[in-house]
Amino acid sequence: MMKLGVLRRYMSSVAATPRVKDFVDLCVVGAGPAGLTAAIKFKQLDTENKYRVVVLEKAGDIGSHTLSGMILEPRAMLELFPDFKEECLGNKAENGVMLDPVVADQFKLLTKTGSVPLPLTPGLTNEGKNYVGSLSTVVRWLGEKAEELGVELYTGVSVSDVIYNKSNTGVIGVATKDLGIDKNGKPKDSFERGLEFHSKQIVLAEGCHGSVTKEILKKFDLRKGKSNQTYGLGIKEVWEVKPENFKKGMVAHTMGYPLSADLYGGGFQYHFGENLVSVGLVTGLDYENPYVSPYQEFQKLKHHPFYADVLEGGKCIAYGARALNEGGYQAIPKLNFPGGVLVGASAGFMNVPKIKGTHTAMKSAMLAAESCYSEISKLPSFESILEEKGEENVDISEEPLLNLASYDTALRNSWVYEELYKVRNVRPSFNTKAGLFGGMMYSGIDTLLLNGKAPWTFKFDKSDAALTRPAKEFTPKNYPKPDGKLSFDILTSVSRTGTYHDDNEQCHLRVGPEQDLEAYARESYPVYKGVEQRFCPAGVYEFVEDESVEGGMTFKVNSQNCIHCKTCDIKAPTQEINWTVPEGGDGPKYTIT
């Protein structure tokens, strides 16, 4: 291992190499539904094509880091593209979008071998209103629409740094991650310095728990006065099933088995396309027992007759996982800061009882774009400034910054806040001592009778990491071995994601301030007995017995397996794992998730 002093000298040398600067009028970080919507809406308003809009995406291709259940509520999409239904529900082979109308809903409470039908809540009533399919294909279509409007899309670039103004009071841009740094932190022959994008406004659309967003939330104290955010881990597979087991447009949600009464979560089964079925499990990350493995719980789910009867004889063709915001209305931070705004899952607009967030994410992005355009349109474009002054004479580090409180206000006056406010108490009601059944009873009363008008608001008092309790308080769980037909070992699942990271690049999973894995093992393993290797759905973390080290246990980080779900950053009890972006283009290659 390279000595710390030598590593710091190498990194100082890299930092001394200047980055190339680009000046753009609007810079969007992340090309998911929210990021692309923000760019599209801005350009729809910019009818004279006066301003440059750039979207930076760490995935190698648009949509390849997009994963969702997914059921699309089309409200926001139709506001953005009134002809969406005609274009995307007609000749699917032409535009690649995989969406089908929901024709039947089911909601069941699973016992170990059977099921009990449950009444559909308003949020889970999708028939005749919503669409089931693949969000990654929808995002690719949005990318095409963005380019048609003149948006500049840059894929395979990871945004790693925030550029602050000279007074360090606001944001004037972002920088992309350097390429060609080896695992010891030394520049390789292929080294390329990252780029700087200076902009009048930065739109952060990184998705759930993004690395730049984390920095901004802390820097500007945007969570002040808000509830703690809580998260779920969604794990999903796509199967090709036998035609006789396929029910096009049918969607089902389940609660109960395999999760114990002290675990929040539920399963889903969505039929779309041609004999394609998405199956998955969302597990709340506020669980206490460090022996819980969300991945293994998902494997058990598929053996329940309600799922097995559909999957048996079929073929699993895709796998993926991602963290989800579950804190709801009370956990939404302040949305604007000097120089930028938060949209989509970066802020946390998921409607948990609906198990949907795409429509709210897109609407937030539309409102942000409107506020951005309202102010930026009063200013000269960077192109005209550069023509007049020359690039070498342009410096915005001391210029006044836009701080768009109008966006935060618009969002709070929109249907997004109205929708989320109504259901604000549903998710936290499951955190009471009444557990699963108490939460189900309260949720029914709140959604069907109170309609969200209760004079109280439940909050999440602790982070998911802080709720993890020592292993000595629990009994280890013995999960069944995979059968290779319905259930699989974790590395087989990871192989279905298309994930790639260069073995000789610097590890993007930063452990403690000095990447001291032995120190981490000494601190974490005696208390939590390897919780990291159980909460990770990709086999990234391992504890290995080693009598030669203090404590007898070493900690391995298989960063090449990482599928960018960010669960480690959220759930690690010591909070010493920091998920940062790897080199651009790395990670999963999702296509139909």
C-alpha positions as CSV (number, residue, x, y, z in Angstrom):
1,M,0.0,0.0,0.0
2,M,1.3,3.4,-0.9
3,K,2.4,5.5,2.1
4,L,0.0,8.4,2.9
5,G,2.7,11.1,2.4
6,V,3.6,9.8,-1.0
7,L,-0.1,9.5,-2.0
8,R,-0.7,13.1,-0.9
9,R,2.2,14.3,-3.0
10,Y,0.8,12.5,-6.0
11,M,-2.7,14.0,-5.4
12,S,-1.2,17.5,-5.0
13,S,0.5,17.1,-8.3
14,V,-2.8,16.1,-9.9
15,A,-4.6,19.0,-8.3
16,A,-2.0,21.5,-9.6
17,T,-2.9,20.5,-13.2
18,P,-5.5,23.1,-14.3
19,R,-8.9,21.9,-15.5
20,V,-10.4,23.1,-18.8
21,K,-13.4,25.4,-18.1
22,D,-16.7,25.5,-20.0
23,F,-19.3,28.2,-19.4
24,V,-23.0,27.1,-19.7
25,D,-26.2,28.8,-18.8
26,L,-27.8,25.8,-17.1
27,C,-25.9,22.8,-15.8
28,V,-27.9,19.7,-14.8
29,V,-26.2,16.9,-12.8
30,G,-27.8,13.6,-13.6
31,A,-29.8,12.3,-16.6
32,G,-32.6,10.5,-14.9
33,P,-36.3,11.4,-15.2
34,A,-35.9,14.6,-13.2
35,G,-32.6,15.9,-14.7
36,L,-33.8,15.3,-18.3
37,T,-37.2,16.9,-17.5
38,A,-35.5,20.0,-16.1
39,A,-33.4,20.4,-19.2
40,I,-36.3,19.7,-21.6
41,K,-38.6,22.2,-19.8
42,F,-36.0,24.9,-19.8
43,K,-35.4,24.5,-23.6
44,Q,-39.2,24.4,-24.2
45,L,-39.3,27.9,-22.6
46,D,-36.1,29.0,-24.5
47,T,-37.9,29.3,-27.8
48,E,-35.1,31.3,-29.4
49,N,-32.5,28.7,-28.5
50,K,-30.5,31.4,-26.8
51,Y,-29.1,29.5,-23.8
52,R,-26.8,26.5,-23.5
53,V,-28.1,23.7,-21.3
54,V,-25.8,20.8,-20.4
55,V,-26.7,17.5,-18.7
56,L,-23.9,15.5,-17.1
57,E,-24.4,11.8,-16.6
58,K,-22.1,9.3,-15.0
59,A,-23.6,6.3,-16.8
60,G,-22.0,5.3,-20.1
61,D,-25.4,5.5,-21.8
62,I,-28.7,7.4,-21.0
63,G,-30.9,5.1,-18.9
64,S,-28.2,2.5,-18.0
65,H,-28.2,3.6,-14.4
66,T,-32.0,3.9,-14.2
67,L,-33.9,1.3,-12.1
68,S,-37.5,1.4,-10.9
69,G,-40.4,-0.9,-10.2
70,M,-42.0,0.7,-12.2
71,I,-45.5,2.0,-12.5
72,L,-45.7,5.4,-14.2
73,E,-48.4,7.8,-13.2
74,P,-48.5,10.0,-16.3
75,R,-49.7,13.3,-14.8
76,A,-46.3,15.2,-15.1
77,M,-45.3,13.5,-18.3
78,L,-48.5,14.7,-20.0
79,E,-47.8,18.2,-18.8
80,L,-44.4,18.0,-20.4
81,F,-45.5,16.2,-23.5
82,P,-49.3,16.3,-24.2
83,D,-48.9,13.7,-27.0
84,F,-47.0,11.2,-24.8
85,K,-49.7,8.5,-24.9
86,E,-50.0,8.6,-28.6
87,E,-46.2,8.4,-29.1
88,C,-45.2,6.0,-26.4
89,L,-48.1,3.6,-26.2
90,G,-48.4,3.0,-29.9
91,N,-45.6,1.7,-32.0
92,K,-43.3,0.7,-29.2
93,A,-40.8,-1.1,-31.5
94,E,-40.1,2.3,-33.2
95,N,-39.3,4.3,-30.1
96,G,-38.1,1.6,-27.7
97,V,-40.4,2.6,-24.9
98,M,-41.8,-0.4,-22.9
99,L,-45.1,0.7,-21.3
100,D,-48.4,-1.0,-21.0
101,P,-51.7,0.2,-19.4
102,V,-52.4,-1.4,-16.0
103,V,-55.5,-3.6,-16.5
104,A,-55.7,-5.3,-13.0
105,D,-54.5,-4.6,-9.5
106,Q,-53.9,-7.0,-6.6
107,F,-52.9,-6.3,-3.0
108,K,-52.2,-9.3,-0.7
109,L,-50.9,-10.0,2.7
110,L,-48.7,-13.1,2.4
111,T,-48.4,-15.8,5.0
112,K,-45.6,-18.4,4.8
113,T,-47.5,-20.5,2.3
114,G,-50.7,-18.6,1.4
115,S,-52.2,-15.1,1.0
116,V,-55.0,-12.9,2.2
117,P,-56.5,-10.3,-0.2
118,L,-56.4,-6.8,1.1
119,P,-58.5,-3.8,0.1
120,L,-56.8,-1.6,-2.4
121,T,-55.7,1.8,-1.0
122,P,-56.1,4.8,-3.2
123,G,-52.4,4.9,-3.9
124,L,-52.3,1.3,-5.1
125,T,-55.3,1.7,-7.5
126,N,-53.6,1.8,-10.9
127,E,-56.1,0.1,-13.2
128,G,-57.2,2.4,-16.1
129,K,-54.9,5.2,-14.9
130,N,-51.3,4.2,-14.9
131,Y,-48.7,2.3,-16.9
132,V,-46.3,-0.5,-16.1
133,G,-43.0,-1.2,-17.8
134,S,-39.4,-0.1,-17.9
135,L,-38.2,3.3,-16.7
136,S,-34.8,2.9,-18.3
137,T,-36.5,2.8,-21.7
138,V,-38.6,5.9,-20.9
139,V,-35.4,7.7,-19.8
140,R,-33.7,6.9,-23.1
141,W,-36.7,8.3,-24.9
142,L,-36.5,11.5,-22.8
143,G,-32.8,11.8,-23.7
144,E,-33.8,11.7,-27.4
145,K,-36.4,14.4,-26.8
146,A,-33.8,16.5,-24.9
147,E,-31.3,16.4,-27.8
148,E,-34.0,17.3,-30.3
149,L,-34.5,20.5,-28.3
150,G,-30.8,21.3,-28.3
151,V,-29.8,20.0,-24.9
152,E,-26.2,18.9,-24.8
153,L,-26.0,15.4,-23.2
154,Y,-22.6,14.2,-21.9
155,T,-22.6,10.6,-20.8
156,G,-19.7,8.8,-19.1
157,V,-18.8,11.8,-17.0
158,S,-19.0,11.6,-13.2
159,V,-19.4,14.9,-11.3
160,S,-17.1,14.7,-8.3
161,D,-16.6,18.2,-7.1
162,V,-18.4,21.4,-6.4
163,I,-16.9,24.7,-7.4
164,Y,-17.6,27.5,-4.9
165,N,-17.3,31.3,-5.4
166,K,-14.4,33.2,-3.9
167,S,-16.3,34.0,-0.7
168,N,-17.2,30.3,-0.4
169,T,-20.9,31.3,0.1
170,G,-22.3,29.9,-3.1
171,V,-21.9,27.5,-6.0
172,I,-20.7,28.6,-9.4
173,G,-20.1,25.2,-11.0
174,V,-19.2,21.6,-10.8
175,A,-16.2,19.5,-11.9
176,T,-16.0,16.0,-13.4
177,K,-13.9,13.3,-11.9
178,D,-10.3,12.9,-13.2
179,L,-9.8,9.8,-15.3
180,G,-6.8,7.5,-15.1
181,I,-6.0,7.4,-11.4
182,D,-4.8,4.0,-10.3
183,K,-5.8,2.2,-7.1
184,N,-2.9,3.8,-5.2
185,G,-3.9,7.3,-6.2
186,K,-1.2,7.6,-8.8
187,P,-1.9,9.1,-12.3
188,K,-1.6,6.4,-15.0
189,D,-0.4,7.0,-18.6
190,S,-4.1,7.4,-19.5
191,F,-4.6,10.3,-17.0
192,E,-7.0,13.0,-18.0
193,R,-7.9,15.9,-15.8
194,G,-11.6,16.5,-15.3
195,L,-13.6,19.4,-16.7
196,E,-15.1,22.4,-15.0
197,F,-18.6,23.6,-15.9
198,H,-19.4,27.1,-14.7
199,S,-23.0,28.0,-14.8
200,K,-25.6,30.5,-13.8
201,Q,-27.5,27.7,-12.0
202,I,-26.7,24.1,-11.1
203,V,-29.6,21.6,-11.0
204,L,-28.8,18.6,-8.8
205,A,-30.7,15.6,-10.1
206,E,-28.3,12.8,-9.0
207,G,-31.0,10.6,-7.6
208,C,-31.3,9.2,-4.1
209,H,-28.4,10.1,-1.7
210,G,-26.1,11.6,-4.4
211,S,-22.6,12.4,-3.4
212,V,-22.6,16.0,-4.5
213,T,-26.1,16.5,-3.0
214,K,-24.8,15.3,0.3
215,E,-22.1,17.9,0.3
216,I,-24.6,20.7,-0.6
217,L,-27.1,19.6,2.0
218,K,-24.5,19.9,4.7
219,K,-22.8,23.0,3.4
220,F,-26.0,25.1,3.3
221,D,-27.7,23.3,6.2
222,L,-30.7,22.6,4.0
223,R,-32.1,19.9,6.3
224,K,-32.4,22.4,9.2
225,G,-35.8,21.9,10.9
226,K,-36.6,18.9,8.9
227,S,-37.2,15.3,9.9
228,N,-34.4,12.7,9.3
229,Q,-34.6,11.2,5.9
230,T,-35.2,7.4,6.0
231,Y,-34.6,5.0,3.1
232,G,-35.6,1.7,1.6
233,L,-33.6,-0.7,-0.5
234,G,-35.4,-1.8,-3.6
235,I,-34.1,-5.1,-5.2
236,K,-35.6,-6.2,-8.5
237,E,-35.4,-8.8,-11.2
238,V,-36.9,-9.0,-14.6
239,W,-38.0,-12.5,-15.8
240,E,-39.1,-14.0,-19.1
241,V,-42.0,-16.2,-18.0
242,K,-44.0,-19.0,-19.7
243,P,-46.8,-17.5,-21.8
244,E,-49.4,-19.3,-19.7
245,N,-48.1,-17.5,-16.6
246,F,-48.2,-14.1,-18.1
247,K,-51.0,-11.6,-17.5
248,K,-50.2,-8.5,-19.5
249,G,-50.8,-5.3,-17.6
250,M,-51.4,-7.0,-14.2
251,V,-49.7,-5.5,-11.2
252,A,-49.6,-6.9,-7.7
253,H,-48.3,-5.7,-4.3
254,T,-47.7,-7.8,-1.3
255,M,-46.9,-7.3,2.4
256,G,-46.0,-9.7,5.1
257,Y,-43.9,-12.8,4.2
258,P,-40.9,-13.0,4.1
259,L,-40.4,-9.9,6.2
260,S,-40.9,-10.2,9.9
261,A,-43.4,-7.9,11.6
262,D,-40.6,-5.5,12.7
263,L,-39.5,-4.9,9.2
264,Y,-41.2,-2.4,6.9
265,G,-41.4,-3.3,3.3
266,G,-43.2,-5.3,0.6
267,G,-43.0,-7.1,-2.6
268,F,-44.3,-6.5,-6.1
269,Q,-45.0,-8.3,-9.3
270,Y,-45.6,-6.4,-12.6
271,H,-46.4,-8.0,-16.0
272,F,-45.5,-5.9,-19.1
273,G,-44.1,-6.2,-22.6
274,E,-44.1,-9.7,-24.0
275,N,-44.0,-12.3,-21.3
276,L,-41.9,-10.0,-19.0
277,V,-42.5,-9.9,-15.3
278,S,-40.7,-7.6,-12.8
279,V,-40.5,-9.0,-9.3
280,G,-39.0,-7.2,-6.4
281,L,-38.8,-6.4,-2.7
282,V,-38.4,-3.1,-1.0
283,T,-37.0,-3.3,2.6
284,G,-37.0,-0.3,4.9
285,L,-33.4,0.4,6.0
286,D,-34.5,1.5,9.4
287,Y,-34.3,-2.0,10.7
288,E,-32.5,-2.7,14.0
289,N,-31.3,-6.3,13.5
290,P,-27.8,-6.4,11.8
291,Y,-28.4,-10.1,10.8
292,V,-31.1,-9.0,8.3
293,S,-30.1,-9.4,4.7
294,P,-32.5,-7.7,2.3
295,Y,-31.0,-9.7,-0.6
296,Q,-31.7,-13.0,1.1
297,E,-35.2,-11.9,2.1
298,F,-35.9,-11.2,-1.6
299,Q,-34.6,-14.7,-2.5
300,K,-37.1,-16.2,0.0
301,L,-39.9,-14.1,-1.5
302,K,-39.6,-15.7,-4.9
303,H,-40.3,-19.2,-3.4
304,H,-43.7,-18.1,-2.1
305,P,-46.4,-19.7,-4.2
306,F,-47.8,-16.3,-5.2
307,Y,-44.5,-15.6,-7.0
308,A,-43.2,-19.1,-7.7
309,D,-46.3,-20.1,-9.6
310,V,-45.5,-17.3,-12.1
311,L,-41.7,-17.6,-12.3
312,E,-41.3,-21.4,-12.4
313,G,-40.1,-22.5,-15.8
314,G,-39.1,-18.9,-16.7
315,K,-35.7,-17.2,-17.0
316,C,-34.2,-14.4,-15.0
317,I,-32.7,-11.9,-17.5
318,A,-31.9,-8.8,-15.3
319,Y,-31.2,-7.8,-11.8
320,G,-30.6,-4.5,-10.0
321,A,-30.9,-2.6,-6.7
322,R,-31.1,1.0,-5.6
323,A,-31.9,3.0,-2.4
324,L,-35.2,4.9,-2.2
325,N,-36.2,8.0,-0.2
326,E,-39.0,7.1,2.2
327,G,-39.0,10.1,4.5
328,G,-41.8,11.8,2.7
329,Y,-43.1,15.4,3.1
330,Q,-41.5,16.1,6.5
331,A,-38.0,15.1,5.3
332,I,-37.9,17.3,2.1
333,P,-35.1,19.8,2.6
334,K,-35.0,23.4,1.5
335,L,-34.8,23.2,-2.3
336,N,-32.7,26.2,-3.2
337,F,-29.2,27.4,-2.3
338,P,-27.0,30.1,-3.7
339,G,-26.3,29.0,-7.2
340,G,-28.5,25.9,-7.5
341,V,-31.5,23.8,-6.8
342,L,-32.4,20.2,-5.8
343,V,-34.9,18.2,-7.9
344,G,-36.3,14.7,-8.0
345,A,-34.9,12.0,-5.7
346,S,-32.0,14.3,-4.8
347,A,-34.6,16.1,-2.6
348,G,-36.8,13.0,-1.9
349,F,-40.3,13.4,-3.5
350,M,-41.3,9.7,-3.4
351,N,-44.9,8.9,-2.5
352,V,-44.3,5.8,-0.4
353,P,-47.9,4.6,-0.1
354,K,-48.1,4.8,-3.9
355,I,-44.6,3.3,-4.4
356,K,-44.1,5.9,-7.0
357,G,-41.8,8.9,-7.4
358,T,-41.3,9.5,-11.1
359,H,-44.3,11.8,-11.6
360,T,-43.4,13.9,-8.5
361,A,-39.7,14.0,-9.5
362,M,-40.6,15.2,-13.0
363,K,-43.0,17.9,-11.7
364,S,-40.4,19.2,-9.3
365,A,-37.9,19.5,-12.2
366,M,-40.5,21.3,-14.4
367,L,-41.1,23.9,-11.6
368,A,-37.3,24.3,-11.1
369,A,-36.8,24.8,-14.8
370,E,-39.5,27.5,-14.9
371,S,-37.9,29.3,-12.0
372,C,-34.4,29.0,-13.6
373,Y,-35.6,30.3,-16.9
374,S,-37.5,33.2,-15.3
375,E,-34.3,34.5,-13.9
376,I,-31.7,33.4,-16.4
377,S,-33.7,34.9,-19.3
378,K,-33.1,38.3,-17.8
379,L,-29.4,37.8,-18.2
380,P,-27.2,37.7,-21.3
381,S,-26.2,34.2,-22.5
382,F,-22.7,33.0,-21.8
383,E,-22.1,32.7,-25.5
384,S,-22.7,36.4,-26.0
385,I,-20.5,37.2,-23.0
386,L,-17.6,35.1,-24.3
387,E,-17.9,36.6,-27.7
388,E,-17.6,40.1,-26.2
389,K,-14.9,39.5,-23.6
390,G,-13.1,36.3,-24.6
391,E,-13.0,33.3,-22.4
392,E,-9.8,34.4,-20.6
393,N,-11.6,37.5,-19.3
394,V,-14.7,35.7,-17.9
395,D,-14.8,35.0,-14.2
396,I,-18.0,34.5,-12.3
397,S,-16.4,33.7,-8.9
398,E,-17.3,37.2,-7.5
399,E,-20.6,37.7,-9.4
400,P,-23.9,37.8,-7.5
401,L,-25.6,34.4,-7.5
402,L,-29.1,33.4,-8.2
403,N,-30.9,31.9,-5.1
404,L,-34.2,30.7,-6.4
405,A,-36.6,30.8,-3.5
406,S,-39.3,31.1,-6.1
407,Y,-38.8,27.4,-6.9
408,D,-39.1,26.3,-3.3
409,T,-42.3,28.4,-3.1
410,A,-43.7,27.0,-6.3
411,L,-43.1,23.4,-5.2
412,R,-44.9,24.0,-1.9
413,N,-47.9,25.4,-3.8
414,S,-48.0,22.6,-6.3
415,W,-49.9,19.3,-6.4
416,V,-46.7,17.6,-5.4
417,Y,-46.8,19.0,-1.9
418,E,-50.5,18.5,-1.7
419,E,-50.1,14.8,-2.7
420,L,-47.2,14.2,-0.3
421,Y,-48.8,16.1,2.6
422,K,-51.9,13.8,2.5
423,V,-49.8,10.7,3.0
424,R,-47.1,12.1,5.3
425,N,-48.1,9.9,8.3
426,V,-48.4,6.6,6.5
427,R,-44.8,5.4,6.3
428,P,-43.8,6.5,9.8
429,S,-46.9,4.9,11.3
430,F,-45.1,1.5,10.8
431,N,-42.3,2.7,13.1
432,T,-44.6,2.6,16.2
433,K,-44.7,-0.2,18.7
434,A,-47.8,-1.5,16.9
435,G,-45.5,-2.7,14.1
436,L,-46.8,-4.1,10.8
437,F,-50.4,-4.6,11.7
438,G,-50.7,-1.4,13.6
439,G,-49.2,0.5,10.7
440,M,-51.6,-1.2,8.3
441,M,-54.6,-0.2,10.4
442,Y,-53.5,3.4,10.9
443,S,-52.7,3.7,7.1
444,G,-56.2,2.6,6.3
445,I,-57.7,5.1,8.7
446,D,-55.4,7.9,7.5
447,T,-55.9,7.4,3.8
448,L,-59.6,6.4,3.7
449,L,-61.1,8.4,6.5
450,L,-58.7,11.2,7.6
451,N,-57.5,11.9,4.1
452,G,-54.3,13.3,5.5
453,K,-56.0,16.0,7.6
454,A,-54.8,14.7,11.0
455,P,-53.5,17.6,13.1
456,W,-50.2,15.8,13.7
457,T,-47.2,14.8,11.7
458,F,-45.0,11.9,12.6
459,K,-41.3,12.2,12.2
460,F,-38.2,10.0,11.9
461,D,-36.1,10.9,14.9
462,K,-33.0,8.8,14.1
463,S,-31.1,8.0,10.9
464,D,-31.2,4.4,9.5
465,A,-27.6,4.0,10.5
466,A,-28.2,5.0,14.1
467,L,-31.1,2.6,14.5
468,T,-28.9,-0.4,13.9
469,R,-28.4,-2.2,17.2
470,P,-25.5,-4.5,18.3
471,A,-25.5,-8.0,17.1
472,K,-25.4,-9.4,20.6
473,E,-29.1,-8.4,21.1
474,F,-30.2,-10.7,18.2
475,T,-30.0,-14.3,17.0
476,P,-28.3,-14.9,13.7
477,K,-30.6,-15.6,10.7
478,N,-30.1,-18.8,8.7
479,Y,-31.2,-18.1,5.2
480,P,-31.7,-21.1,2.8
481,K,-29.2,-21.7,0.1
482,P,-30.2,-20.7,-3.4
483,D,-31.6,-23.3,-5.7
484,G,-30.3,-21.8,-8.9
485,K,-33.8,-21.8,-10.4
486,L,-35.8,-19.3,-8.5
487,S,-33.2,-18.0,-6.1
488,F,-29.5,-17.2,-6.8
489,D,-26.2,-16.5,-5.1
490,I,-25.3,-12.8,-5.1
491,L,-22.5,-12.9,-7.6
492,T,-24.8,-14.6,-10.2
493,S,-27.2,-11.7,-9.7
494,V,-24.5,-9.1,-10.0
495,S,-23.4,-10.7,-13.3
496,R,-26.9,-9.9,-14.7
497,T,-26.3,-6.1,-14.1
498,G,-23.5,-5.7,-16.6
499,T,-21.5,-3.9,-13.9
500,Y,-17.9,-2.9,-14.7
501,H,-15.2,-1.0,-12.9
502,D,-11.5,-1.0,-13.8
503,D,-9.7,-3.1,-11.2
504,N,-6.9,-0.6,-11.3
505,E,-8.8,2.6,-10.5
506,Q,-9.0,4.3,-7.2
507,C,-11.7,2.8,-5.0
508,H,-14.7,5.0,-5.0
509,L,-15.9,3.5,-1.7
510,R,-14.0,5.6,0.8
511,V,-13.6,3.9,4.3
512,G,-12.8,6.3,7.1
513,P,-10.5,9.3,6.6
514,E,-7.5,7.2,5.6
515,Q,-9.0,4.1,3.9
516,D,-7.8,2.0,6.8
517,L,-9.7,-1.2,6.4
518,E,-8.1,-2.9,9.3
519,A,-9.1,-0.1,11.7
520,Y,-12.6,-0.3,10.3
521,A,-12.8,-4.0,10.9
522,R,-11.6,-3.6,14.5
523,E,-14.3,-1.0,15.1
524,S,-17.3,-2.4,13.3
525,Y,-17.1,-6.3,13.3
526,P,-17.0,-6.9,17.1
527,V,-20.3,-4.9,17.5
528,Y,-22.3,-5.6,14.3
529,K,-20.8,-8.9,13.2
530,G,-20.6,-8.1,9.5
531,V,-23.7,-6.1,8.9
532,E,-22.0,-4.6,5.8
533,Q,-21.8,-7.9,3.9
534,R,-25.5,-8.4,4.6
535,F,-27.0,-5.0,3.7
536,C,-25.1,-4.8,0.4
537,P,-27.0,-6.4,-2.5
538,A,-23.9,-6.8,-4.6
539,G,-21.3,-8.6,-2.6
540,V,-19.1,-5.6,-2.3
541,Y,-18.1,-6.0,1.4
542,E,-16.5,-9.0,3.0
543,F,-15.1,-9.8,6.4
544,V,-12.4,-12.5,6.3
545,E,-10.8,-14.2,9.2
546,D,-7.1,-13.4,9.5
547,E,-5.2,-14.3,12.7
548,S,-2.3,-12.1,11.7
549,V,-4.2,-8.8,12.3
550,E,-5.5,-7.3,15.5
551,G,-9.0,-8.5,16.1
552,G,-8.6,-11.5,13.8
553,M,-10.7,-10.1,11.0
554,T,-9.9,-8.2,7.8
555,F,-12.3,-6.1,5.8
556,K,-12.4,-6.4,2.0
557,V,-14.0,-3.9,-0.4
558,N,-14.8,-5.5,-3.8
559,S,-15.6,-2.1,-5.4
560,Q,-15.8,-3.7,-8.9
561,N,-19.1,-5.3,-7.9
562,C,-20.7,-2.0,-6.9
563,I,-24.1,-1.4,-8.6
564,H,-24.4,2.2,-7.2
565,C,-27.3,1.6,-4.8
566,K,-25.6,3.7,-2.1
567,T,-27.0,1.5,0.8
568,C,-23.6,1.3,2.4
569,D,-23.4,5.1,2.8
570,I,-26.9,5.1,4.3
571,K,-26.9,2.0,6.6
572,A,-23.3,1.5,7.8
573,P,-23.7,2.0,11.6
574,T,-20.3,3.8,12.1
575,Q,-21.0,6.1,9.1
576,E,-17.5,5.7,7.9
577,I,-18.3,4.4,4.4
578,N,-18.6,7.3,2.0
579,W,-20.0,6.5,-1.5
580,T,-18.3,8.7,-4.1
581,V,-18.5,8.6,-7.8
582,P,-16.2,6.2,-9.7
583,E,-14.8,7.1,-13.1
584,G,-17.4,8.0,-15.7
585,G,-19.1,5.1,-17.5
586,D,-18.5,2.7,-14.7
587,G,-21.2,0.8,-12.8
588,P,-24.3,-1.2,-14.0
589,K,-25.6,-1.4,-17.6
590,Y,-29.3,-1.6,-17.1
591,T,-31.5,-1.9,-20.2
592,I,-35.0,-3.0,-19.2
593,T,-35.2,-2.1,-15.5
